[in-house]
Amino acid sequence: MNPAISRRALLGTGAAAALLSAVGCAPPQTKYQPSGAGIVDVVVPYSTGGGTDTWARFITPYFADKQPDVDRYQVENVPGGESITGTNAFVRSNVTDGRQTLVASATTYFQSMLGQGTVEFDFGRMEPLALNGTGAVLWTSTESGITSCEDLVGNTDQYRYGGMSASGLDLVPLLALEALGANIRGVFGMEGRGPSRLAVQRGESDLDFQTTSAYLSQVQPMVDSGEAIPLFAVGSLVDGEVVRDTNLPNVPTFAEIYEGLGNRTPQQELAYNAFQAFVVPGFFYQKGLWANEGTDAAVIETYGRMVADLNADEDFITEAKDALGGYELVSGTDARADFRRALQLDEDVLAFTKSLLADKYDAVLD
């Protein structure tokens, strides 16, 4: 386990008592040895220093502060297998009393949705405790020759999309481009969003996809100077409907772009249905704190109250601006239905997505 996370000033709330009461009343676990009294263990199935690990280490002390009987959350990184190794271990432990949680991200969700053979978890049955979404923007350089999404509808000249992995977060913009009928060549293996952005700036690729915070800090200045053009944003999910991102009010959502298309082929329809499914866990609920199926209802309710308290805390909102990307936390109970609905891929949509990845982008799926 990693060194203990330092505790913030105690805010306190009576809701915490429910969680620790549930811990005390739960049956003993046979596959999991808790770190000790007052400690909530957190499995992070990624290496230290990455975005998900950073999110986990930022958010969990706030939950500790709101539970008088919790001293700290202790993070254990269990990387491997595109996040499958650690997530499998968490599910096998079958802890349902709140003493152990999981921090997962879009890559983990996608492994399950794509039916990777080594996956032993099902986020359609697990319990989300707290989720955090983000927005994202597809953009291009003015040097690419692309002036709007219309230039990508059945384009003759092939454009290059640069990214990290076709089966990771890049899958969402790839599905959107497929729904446009765009002629795209993927260039993958980049080590992060910084390199993919620089590739467009250097003319090595034509299209790039950046989360909202990175877009606003790194790309918006180029838009202001006339060097870059935003093409579409994923938007935000509000009451089950996709709306424009309040952080990007002048950038149309992809849903708006797609609805404005004329005749659409069956393949474009399949691509759009897949886009709608993967964008929900991929961006609207990208990172989250999770519990196993069967977790005590008192634990789930306690996290719901803590999320509501944090969203109403102006100091937290200010401190969390960068870590949460300018978006609120969402309680698991509020997001559960939308999240689980997105995971229910029609067989033809799943077959289309796997075929696209394997045949067009050489992505190997177990």
ZINOR-V223237 format. One record per residue. N is the residue number from 0. RES is the residue in one small letter. PSI is psi as a letter, one per 20 degrees, with the letter a starting at -180 (999 if undefined). OMEGA is omega in degrees with one decimal (none if undefined). D_FIRST is the distance of its C-alpha to the first C-alpha in Angstrom with 2 decimals. Layout:
((N:RES:PSI:OMEGA:D_FIRST) (N:RES:PSI:OMEGA:D_FIRST))
//
This chain:
((0:m:q:178.6:0.00) (1:n:r:178.6:3.75) (2:p:q:-177.7:6.57) (3:a:q:177.0:8.38) (4:i:p:-178.4:10.96) (5:s:q:-176.1:14.41) (6:r:p:177.3:16.76) (7:r:r:177.6:20.06) (8:a:p:-174.9:23.42) (9:l:p:175.8:23.80) (10:l:h:174.7:26.06) (11:g:q:173.0:26.17) (12:t:q:179.8:27.68) (13:g:i:-178.4:29.05) (14:a:h:-176.7:27.41) (15:a:h:-178.1:24.05) (16:a:h:-179.8:25.67) (17:a:g:-178.7:26.22) (18:l:g:-177.8:22.58) (19:l:h:174.9:21.66) (20:s:g:178.3:24.96) (21:a:h:178.3:24.08) (22:v:g:-175.7:20.83) (23:g:h:-175.9:22.95) (24:c:i:-174.7:25.65) (25:a:q:177.9:23.75) (26:p:q:-178.8:24.11) (27:p:q:179.0:21.39) (28:q:q:-177.1:19.02) (29:t:h:-175.0:19.33) (30:k:i:-174.7:16.70) (31:y:p:177.3:13.70) (32:q:o:-177.5:12.32) (33:p:q:-177.5:11.33) (34:s:h:178.9:9.02) (35:g:r:-179.9:12.36) (36:a:p:176.8:15.44) (37:g:j:-178.7:15.45) (38:i:p:171.0:11.97) (39:v:o:-179.5:12.01) (40:d:q:-177.1:9.05) (41:v:o:175.3:9.61) (42:v:p:174.3:9.63) (43:v:o:-174.4:10.94) (44:p:k:179.3:12.90) (45:y:r:178.6:13.61) (46:s:r:177.2:12.65) (47:t:q:173.3:11.68) (48:g:i:179.1:14.89) (49:g:r:-176.0:16.87) (50:g:g:-178.6:18.79) (51:t:g:177.6:16.72) (52:d:g:179.4:13.43) (53:t:g:178.7:15.67) (54:w:g:-179.1:17.24) (55:a:g:-176.7:14.15) (56:r:h:176.8:13.14) (57:f:g:-167.9:16.86) (58:i:h:-172.3:17.82) (59:t:h:176.5:15.26) (60:p:h:178.0:16.13) (61:y:h:176.5:19.69) (62:f:h:177.4:19.07) (63:a:g:-179.0:17.46) (64:d:h:-176.3:20.60) (65:k:j:179.6:22.82) (66:q:o:-175.7:21.60) (67:p:h:-177.1:22.74) (68:d:j:176.5:20.72) (69:v:p:178.7:17.33) (70:d:g:-178.0:15.72) (71:r:r:167.5:12.96) (72:y:p:-177.0:11.04) (73:q:o:-174.6:7.26) (74:v:p:172.4:6.62) (75:e:o:178.3:4.93) (76:n:p:179.0:7.63) (77:v:m:-176.5:9.72) (78:p:r:175.3:12.94) (79:g:q:174.0:16.20) (80:g:k:-178.8:19.63) (81:e:l:177.6:20.29) (82:s:j:-178.3:17.35) (83:i:h:-175.2:18.73) (84:t:g:-177.9:16.15) (85:g:h:-179.3:13.26) (86:t:h:174.5:15.96) (87:n:g:-178.9:17.61) (88:a:g:179.1:14.61) (89:f:g:-178.3:14.33) (90:v:h:179.0:18.08) (91:r:h:-178.8:18.29) (92:s:h:175.7:16.19) (93:n:k:176.4:19.02) (94:v:p:-176.8:17.47) (95:t:j:-175.2:20.30) (96:d:j:177.2:19.93) (97:g:i:-178.4:17.84) (98:r:i:176.9:14.68) (99:q:p:178.6:12.84) (100:t:r:179.6:14.01) (101:l:p:169.2:14.12) (102:v:o:-177.8:14.98) (103:a:r:-179.3:17.63) (104:s:a:-173.5:20.33) (105:a:g:-179.4:23.81) (106:t:h:178.5:22.97) (107:t:g:-179.9:21.20) (108:y:g:-176.3:24.22) (109:f:h:179.5:26.64) (110:q:g:179.5:25.29) (111:s:g:-177.5:26.23) (112:m:h:-177.9:29.50) (113:l:i:175.4:30.62) (114:g:k:176.7:30.13) (115:q:p:-171.0:27.88) (116:g:h:-177.0:28.29) (117:t:i:-177.6:24.69) (118:v:p:177.1:23.76) (119:e:j:-176.1:23.13) (120:f:q:-179.9:22.62) (121:d:o:-178.3:25.36) (122:f:i:173.7:24.86) (123:g:i:179.7:28.37) (124:r:h:178.5:27.25) (125:m:r:-175.6:23.83) (126:e:o:173.6:23.83) (127:p:p:179.9:23.29) (128:l:g:178.3:22.25) (129:a:p:-177.3:22.60) (130:l:q:-179.2:23.76) (131:n:o:179.5:24.69) (132:g:r:175.2:27.40) (133:t:r:174.0:28.96) (134:g:r:178.3:32.29) (135:a:q:-176.6:33.34) (136:v:p:168.3:36.57) (137:l:p:-176.7:38.36) (138:w:r:179.7:40.38) (139:t:r:174.5:42.64) (140:s:q:176.4:44.44) (141:t:i:179.4:48.12) (142:e:i:-176.5:48.76) (143:s:h:-175.3:47.71) (144:g:i:177.8:50.86) (145:i:p:-179.3:49.04) (146:t:h:179.1:50.29) (147:s:r:178.4:49.04) (148:c:h:178.3:47.65) (149:e:h:179.5:51.25) (150:d:i:-179.1:51.14) (151:l:j:-179.4:48.41) (152:v:o:180.0:50.40) (153:g:k:-176.9:51.81) (154:n:q:178.7:51.79) (155:t:g:177.7:53.66) (156:d:p:-178.3:51.94) (157:q:p:177.0:48.41) (158:y:q:-176.2:45.63) (159:r:p:173.9:42.25) (160:y:p:-179.9:38.95) (161:g:p:-179.0:36.04) (162:g:a:-176.4:32.45) (163:m:g:-177.1:29.14) (164:s:p:-177.9:29.39) (165:a:h:-177.8:32.11) (166:s:j:175.9:29.88) (167:g:b:-178.6:27.35) (168:l:h:178.4:28.36) (169:d:i:179.0:31.51) (170:l:h:-176.9:32.78) (171:v:g:177.2:33.84) (172:p:h:178.1:36.27) (173:l:h:177.4:37.43) (174:l:h:177.3:38.47) (175:a:g:179.7:40.20) (176:l:h:177.1:42.11) (177:e:h:178.4:43.08) (178:a:h:175.2:44.40) (179:l:i:-173.5:46.58) (180:g:k:-175.8:47.94) (181:a:q:175.8:46.77) (182:n:n:-170.9:47.26) (183:i:q:170.1:43.85) (184:r:p:-179.8:42.31) (185:g:p:175.7:38.54) (186:v:o:-171.6:37.04) (187:f:r:-179.1:33.33) (188:g:j:177.4:30.57) (189:m:q:-171.2:30.19) (190:e:i:179.2:26.82) (191:g:a:-179.5:26.78) (192:r:h:174.9:29.14) (193:g:g:177.3:30.24) (194:p:h:-179.7:31.76) (195:s:h:175.4:33.32) (196:r:g:180.0:34.95) (197:l:h:179.0:36.26) (198:a:h:176.6:37.67) (199:v:g:-179.9:39.93) (200:q:h:-179.5:40.94) (201:r:i:-179.9:41.94) (202:g:j:-179.9:43.80) (203:e:i:172.1:41.63) (204:s:r:-174.5:40.96) (205:d:h:-174.4:42.69) (206:l:q:-179.6:40.20) (207:d:q:-177.2:36.71) (208:f:o:-176.7:34.46) (209:q:q:173.9:32.46) (210:t:r:-173.1:30.52) (211:t:g:-176.7:32.51) (212:s:g:178.5:30.74) (213:a:h:179.1:31.06) (214:y:g:-176.7:34.58) (215:l:h:-177.0:35.74) (216:s:h:-172.3:34.48) (217:q:h:-174.9:35.26) (218:v:h:-178.8:37.96) (219:q:g:176.5:39.96) (220:p:h:177.4:41.41) (221:m:h:174.4:42.74) (222:v:g:-179.3:44.21) (223:d:h:-178.7:45.89) (224:s:j:177.3:47.38) (225:g:j:-178.5:48.63) (226:e:i:-176.8:46.35) (227:a:q:-178.0:44.27) (228:i:p:172.7:44.95) (229:p:p:-178.0:42.67) (230:l:g:172.7:43.58) (231:f:r:175.3:41.66) (232:a:q:177.0:38.62) (233:v:h:180.0:36.66) (234:g:a:178.6:37.49) (235:s:q:178.9:35.87) (236:l:o:-179.0:35.95) (237:v:o:-179.3:37.89) (238:d:l:176.5:39.06) (239:g:i:-179.4:38.69) (240:e:q:177.4:40.77) (241:v:p:179.4:39.85) (242:v:r:178.0:41.22) (243:r:q:178.4:41.19) (244:d:p:-179.9:38.08) (245:t:h:175.9:38.99) (246:n:i:-176.8:37.26) (247:l:l:-172.1:39.60) (248:p:h:-176.5:42.80) (249:n:j:-179.7:45.06) (250:v:p:-178.3:43.21) (251:p:q:175.0:44.31) (252:t:r:177.1:41.87) (253:f:h:177.1:41.99) (254:a:g:177.2:43.39) (255:e:g:-179.3:46.32) (256:i:g:-176.2:46.90) (257:y:g:-179.4:46.86) (258:e:h:179.5:49.18) (259:g:i:179.5:51.64) (260:l:q:175.6:52.02) (261:g:c:179.6:55.26) (262:n:p:-179.2:55.50) (263:r:p:-179.9:52.18) (264:t:r:175.5:51.79) (265:p:h:179.0:49.98) (266:q:h:177.0:47.32) (267:q:h:177.6:46.80) (268:e:g:178.2:46.53) (269:l:g:179.8:43.87) (270:a:g:-179.2:41.94) (271:y:g:176.6:42.17) (272:n:h:177.4:41.06) (273:a:g:177.0:38.00) (274:f:g:-179.1:37.35) (275:q:h:-179.7:37.59) (276:a:g:-173.8:35.07) (277:f:h:-178.5:32.39) (278:v:h:-178.3:32.79) (279:v:g:177.1:31.75) (280:p:h:-176.2:28.11) (281:g:h:-176.4:28.10) (282:f:g:-176.3:29.14) (283:f:h:177.9:30.26) (284:y:l:-166.2:26.88) (285:q:g:-179.5:24.77) (286:k:q:-178.3:21.33) (287:g:q:173.7:20.24) (288:l:p:-171.0:18.03) (289:w:q:172.9:18.78) (290:a:r:180.0:19.09) (291:n:q:172.4:20.44) (292:e:p:179.0:24.15) (293:g:j:179.3:25.57) (294:t:q:-177.1:23.30) (295:d:p:-178.4:25.22) (296:a:h:-179.9:27.69) (297:a:h:177.7:26.95) (298:v:g:-178.5:23.37) (299:i:g:179.9:24.85) (300:e:h:179.8:27.63) (301:t:g:178.0:25.41) (302:y:h:176.7:23.58) (303:g:g:178.6:27.06) (304:r:h:179.7:28.26) (305:m:h:177.9:25.36) (306:v:g:178.7:25.99) (307:a:g:178.9:29.66) (308:d:g:-179.3:29.09) (309:l:g:179.7:27.04) (310:n:h:178.6:29.70) (311:a:i:-176.3:32.32) (312:d:o:-176.3:30.63) (313:e:h:178.2:32.31) (314:d:g:177.9:29.85) (315:f:g:-179.5:26.96) (316:i:g:179.5:29.17) (317:t:g:-178.8:29.86) (318:e:h:-174.5:26.31) (319:a:j:-173.2:25.14) (320:k:g:-178.9:28.03) (321:d:g:-175.7:26.31) (322:a:h:-178.1:22.92) (323:l:j:174.8:24.76) (324:g:j:-179.1:27.61) (325:g:j:-178.7:30.27) (326:y:q:179.5:29.77) (327:e:q:166.0:29.06) (328:l:q:176.6:26.34) (329:v:p:178.6:27.78) (330:s:q:-178.8:27.14) (331:g:h:-178.9:26.31) (332:t:h:178.9:29.50) (333:d:h:-174.4:31.59) (334:a:i:-169.8:30.21) (335:r:g:-174.7:29.84) (336:a:g:179.5:33.42) (337:d:g:-178.5:33.62) (338:f:g:-177.2:30.33) (339:r:h:178.1:31.34) (340:r:h:-179.7:34.83) (341:a:h:-178.1:33.64) (342:l:i:-175.7:31.79) (343:q:m:-178.6:35.08) (344:l:p:171.1:36.51) (345:d:q:-177.3:40.06) (346:e:h:-178.9:40.47) (347:d:h:177.7:42.72) (348:v:g:178.3:40.29) (349:l:g:179.6:37.41) (350:a:g:178.2:39.80) (351:f:g:-177.3:41.01) (352:t:g:-179.9:37.55) (353:k:h:178.1:36.47) (354:s:g:178.0:39.87) (355:l:g:-178.6:39.65) (356:l:g:-176.4:36.30) (357:a:g:-171.7:37.48) (358:d:h:-175.8:41.08) (359:k:h:-173.5:41.01) (360:y:j:175.4:37.63) (361:d:k:177.6:36.83) (362:a:p:-177.8:33.45) (363:v:o:177.7:32.35) (364:l:p:-179.9:31.28) (365:d:999:none:30.36))
//
